Amino acid sequence: MEDNQTRNLKTISIIIIIFSILTVFSNGLGSLFFLIMGEQEGINNEVTSDPISFVWSHYLQLCICTVFFGIINIIGAIGLRKLRNWGRVFLIISSLVISVLIIFITIVLINSTIKNNILRPVEIFAIILSMFLFLLPFILLIKYLTKDKIKKGLV
């Protein structure tokens, strides 16, 4: 593998490690504080509630899931930093699963908005825009890691 490609992979892996550590730390603390606070009044645990109540009522599950994928991404990025193919595969699979989860959560949020007759176009647009903003880094990472040059250059 050429030196520039190796440097790019190592830089990308360091960026993934940094963001994943921040994700694990912030969501770990978020879930800890959520457990300390206990269940708050006025939070509706039904799927048919408005999008904000839905996210808040499933906050702990979202945090735990995010911590899990953050740890998976740290492991994959360490493998990529060592120029191992398994690290690349780990990151691709993790990014695919995260992308599917982001799309699923978006569909659930839009569905709950429609069920409650909260058809404000601004909210639906914000949900869809957020989905694309969250998906973009994962799509770019998958696209980069599936290039033939990257596949051939890893051990």
PATI-863000 format. One record per residue (C-alpha): residue in three letters; x, y, z. Coordinates in nm, 2 decimals, padded with zeros to 4 digits. Layout:
N
guba residuo:ALA | u:X | v:Y | w:Z;
...
//
This chain:
155
guba residuo:MET | u:00.00 | v:00.00 | w:00.00;
guba residuo:GLU | u:00.13 | v:00.34 | w:-00.08;
guba residuo:ASP | u:00.24 | v:00.57 | w:00.20;
guba residuo:ASN | u:-00.03 | v:00.83 | w:00.14;
guba residuo:GLN | u:-00.30 | v:00.57 | w:00.16;
guba residuo:THR | u:-00.16 | v:00.43 | w:00.48;
guba residuo:ARG | u:-00.15 | v:00.78 | w:00.63;
guba residuo:ASN | u:-00.52 | v:00.84 | w:00.52;
guba residuo:LEU | u:-00.63 | v:00.52 | w:00.68;
guba residuo:LYS | u:-00.45 | v:00.59 | w:01.01;
guba residuo:THR | u:-00.59 | v:00.94 | w:01.02;
guba residuo:ILE | u:-00.95 | v:00.82 | w:00.95;
guba residuo:SER | u:-00.90 | v:00.55 | w:01.23;
guba residuo:ILE | u:-00.79 | v:00.82 | w:01.48;
guba residuo:ILE | u:-01.08 | v:01.04 | w:01.39;
guba residuo:ILE | u:-01.32 | v:00.74 | w:01.44;
guba residuo:ILE | u:-01.16 | v:00.65 | w:01.77;
guba residuo:ILE | u:-01.19 | v:01.01 | w:01.90;
guba residuo:PHE | u:-01.55 | v:01.04 | w:01.80;
guba residuo:SER | u:-01.64 | v:00.70 | w:01.93;
guba residuo:ILE | u:-01.47 | v:00.77 | w:02.27;
guba residuo:LEU | u:-01.67 | v:01.09 | w:02.29;
guba residuo:THR | u:-01.99 | v:00.90 | w:02.20;
guba residuo:VAL | u:-01.93 | v:00.63 | w:02.45;
guba residuo:PHE | u:-01.85 | v:00.88 | w:02.72;
guba residuo:SER | u:-02.14 | v:01.12 | w:02.66;
guba residuo:ASN | u:-02.40 | v:00.85 | w:02.61;
guba residuo:GLY | u:-02.27 | v:00.65 | w:02.91;
guba residuo:LEU | u:-02.30 | v:00.96 | w:03.13;
guba residuo:GLY | u:-02.64 | v:01.04 | w:02.98;
guba residuo:SER | u:-02.77 | v:00.70 | w:03.06;
guba residuo:LEU | u:-02.62 | v:00.72 | w:03.41;
guba residuo:PHE | u:-02.78 | v:01.05 | w:03.48;
guba residuo:PHE | u:-03.11 | v:00.93 | w:03.33;
guba residuo:LEU | u:-03.11 | v:00.64 | w:03.57;
guba residuo:ILE | u:-03.02 | v:00.87 | w:03.87;
guba residuo:MET | u:-03.31 | v:01.11 | w:03.78;
guba residuo:GLY | u:-03.56 | v:00.83 | w:03.75;
guba residuo:GLU | u:-03.87 | v:00.84 | w:03.54;
guba residuo:GLN | u:-03.99 | v:01.19 | w:03.49;
guba residuo:GLU | u:-04.36 | v:01.30 | w:03.50;
guba residuo:GLY | u:-04.53 | v:01.37 | w:03.18;
guba residuo:ILE | u:-04.33 | v:01.13 | w:02.97;
guba residuo:ASN | u:-04.55 | v:00.92 | w:02.75;
guba residuo:ASN | u:-04.41 | v:00.57 | w:02.69;
guba residuo:GLU | u:-04.64 | v:00.50 | w:02.40;
guba residuo:VAL | u:-04.51 | v:00.48 | w:02.04;
guba residuo:THR | u:-04.80 | v:00.70 | w:01.93;
guba residuo:SER | u:-04.68 | v:01.00 | w:02.12;
guba residuo:ASP | u:-04.51 | v:01.30 | w:01.96;
guba residuo:PRO | u:-04.15 | v:01.26 | w:01.84;
guba residuo:ILE | u:-03.98 | v:01.43 | w:02.13;
guba residuo:SER | u:-04.17 | v:01.23 | w:02.39;
guba residuo:PHE | u:-04.10 | v:00.91 | w:02.20;
guba residuo:VAL | u:-03.73 | v:00.98 | w:02.20;
guba residuo:TRP | u:-03.73 | v:01.08 | w:02.56;
guba residuo:SER | u:-03.93 | v:00.77 | w:02.67;
guba residuo:HIS | u:-03.67 | v:00.55 | w:02.49;
guba residuo:TYR | u:-03.37 | v:00.75 | w:02.59;
guba residuo:LEU | u:-03.20 | v:00.48 | w:02.80;
guba residuo:GLN | u:-03.23 | v:00.22 | w:02.52;
guba residuo:LEU | u:-03.09 | v:00.47 | w:02.27;
guba residuo:CYS | u:-02.80 | v:00.55 | w:02.49;
guba residuo:ILE | u:-02.71 | v:00.19 | w:02.56;
guba residuo:CYS | u:-02.73 | v:00.10 | w:02.19;
guba residuo:THR | u:-02.51 | v:00.40 | w:02.11;
guba residuo:VAL | u:-02.26 | v:00.30 | w:02.37;
guba residuo:PHE | u:-02.25 | v:-00.05 | w:02.23;
guba residuo:PHE | u:-02.19 | v:00.07 | w:01.87;
guba residuo:GLY | u:-01.93 | v:00.32 | w:01.99;
guba residuo:ILE | u:-01.73 | v:00.04 | w:02.15;
guba residuo:ILE | u:-01.77 | v:-00.17 | w:01.83;
guba residuo:ASN | u:-01.64 | v:00.13 | w:01.63;
guba residuo:ILE | u:-01.34 | v:00.18 | w:01.87;
guba residuo:ILE | u:-01.24 | v:-00.19 | w:01.82;
guba residuo:GLY | u:-01.28 | v:-00.16 | w:01.44;
guba residuo:ALA | u:-01.09 | v:00.16 | w:01.42;
guba residuo:ILE | u:-00.80 | v:00.01 | w:01.63;
guba residuo:GLY | u:-00.79 | v:-00.28 | w:01.38;
guba residuo:LEU | u:-00.80 | v:-00.03 | w:01.09;
guba residuo:ARG | u:-00.52 | v:00.17 | w:01.25;
guba residuo:LYS | u:-00.31 | v:-00.15 | w:01.26;
guba residuo:LEU | u:-00.40 | v:-00.19 | w:00.89;
guba residuo:ARG | u:-00.60 | v:-00.51 | w:00.95;
guba residuo:ASN | u:-00.88 | v:-00.61 | w:00.71;
guba residuo:TRP | u:-01.10 | v:-00.73 | w:01.00;
guba residuo:GLY | u:-01.10 | v:-00.37 | w:01.13;
guba residuo:ARG | u:-01.23 | v:-00.25 | w:00.79;
guba residuo:VAL | u:-01.50 | v:-00.52 | w:00.79;
guba residuo:PHE | u:-01.60 | v:-00.43 | w:01.15;
guba residuo:LEU | u:-01.64 | v:-00.07 | w:01.06;
guba residuo:ILE | u:-01.84 | v:-00.14 | w:00.74;
guba residuo:ILE | u:-02.08 | v:-00.38 | w:00.92;
guba residuo:SER | u:-02.12 | v:-00.14 | w:01.21;
guba residuo:SER | u:-02.18 | v:00.15 | w:00.97;
guba residuo:LEU | u:-02.44 | v:-00.05 | w:00.78;
guba residuo:VAL | u:-02.63 | v:-00.15 | w:01.10;
guba residuo:ILE | u:-02.62 | v:00.21 | w:01.23;
guba residuo:SER | u:-02.75 | v:00.34 | w:00.90;
guba residuo:VAL | u:-03.04 | v:00.09 | w:00.91;
guba residuo:LEU | u:-03.12 | v:00.19 | w:01.27;
guba residuo:ILE | u:-03.11 | v:00.56 | w:01.18;
guba residuo:ILE | u:-03.36 | v:00.50 | w:00.89;
guba residuo:PHE | u:-03.58 | v:00.29 | w:01.12;
guba residuo:ILE | u:-03.59 | v:00.55 | w:01.39;
guba residuo:THR | u:-03.67 | v:00.81 | w:01.13;
guba residuo:ILE | u:-03.96 | v:00.61 | w:01.00;
guba residuo:VAL | u:-04.09 | v:00.55 | w:01.36;
guba residuo:LEU | u:-04.07 | v:00.92 | w:01.43;
guba residuo:ILE | u:-04.25 | v:01.02 | w:01.11;
guba residuo:ASN | u:-04.51 | v:00.75 | w:01.18;
guba residuo:SER | u:-04.58 | v:00.88 | w:01.53;
guba residuo:THR | u:-04.61 | v:01.23 | w:01.39;
guba residuo:ILE | u:-04.87 | v:01.12 | w:01.13;
guba residuo:LYS | u:-05.06 | v:00.91 | w:01.39;
guba residuo:ASN | u:-05.10 | v:01.22 | w:01.61;
guba residuo:ASN | u:-05.21 | v:01.44 | w:01.33;
guba residuo:ILE | u:-04.91 | v:01.66 | w:01.39;
guba residuo:LEU | u:-04.85 | v:01.70 | w:01.02;
guba residuo:ARG | u:-04.65 | v:02.02 | w:01.04;
guba residuo:PRO | u:-04.42 | v:02.01 | w:00.74;
guba residuo:VAL | u:-04.14 | v:02.18 | w:00.94;
guba residuo:GLU | u:-04.12 | v:01.89 | w:01.18;
guba residuo:ILE | u:-04.12 | v:01.63 | w:00.91;
guba residuo:PHE | u:-03.86 | v:01.82 | w:00.72;
guba residuo:ALA | u:-03.64 | v:01.85 | w:01.03;
guba residuo:ILE | u:-03.67 | v:01.48 | w:01.10;
guba residuo:ILE | u:-03.57 | v:01.39 | w:00.74;
guba residuo:LEU | u:-03.29 | v:01.64 | w:00.73;
guba residuo:SER | u:-03.15 | v:01.51 | w:01.06;
guba residuo:MET | u:-03.16 | v:01.16 | w:00.92;
guba residuo:PHE | u:-02.95 | v:01.26 | w:00.62;
guba residuo:LEU | u:-02.71 | v:01.45 | w:00.84;
guba residuo:PHE | u:-02.66 | v:01.15 | w:01.07;
guba residuo:LEU | u:-02.63 | v:00.91 | w:00.77;
guba residuo:LEU | u:-02.38 | v:01.11 | w:00.57;
guba residuo:PRO | u:-02.06 | v:01.02 | w:00.77;
guba residuo:PHE | u:-02.15 | v:00.65 | w:00.77;
guba residuo:ILE | u:-02.23 | v:00.64 | w:00.40;
guba residuo:LEU | u:-01.90 | v:00.81 | w:00.32;
guba residuo:LEU | u:-01.71 | v:00.58 | w:00.55;
guba residuo:ILE | u:-01.87 | v:00.27 | w:00.38;
guba residuo:LYS | u:-01.79 | v:00.41 | w:00.04;
guba residuo:TYR | u:-01.43 | v:00.48 | w:00.13;
guba residuo:LEU | u:-01.37 | v:00.15 | w:00.30;
guba residuo:THR | u:-01.51 | v:-00.06 | w:00.01;
guba residuo:LYS | u:-01.27 | v:00.08 | w:-00.25;
guba residuo:ASP | u:-01.05 | v:-00.18 | w:-00.41;
guba residuo:LYS | u:-00.74 | v:00.01 | w:-00.32;
guba residuo:ILE | u:-00.83 | v:-00.01 | w:00.05;
guba residuo:LYS | u:-00.92 | v:-00.38 | w:00.03;
guba residuo:LYS | u:-00.60 | v:-00.48 | w:-00.14;
guba residuo:GLY | u:-00.37 | v:-00.28 | w:00.09;
guba residuo:LEU | u:-00.48 | v:-00.43 | w:00.42;
guba residuo:VAL | u:-00.34 | v:-00.74 | w:00.58;
//
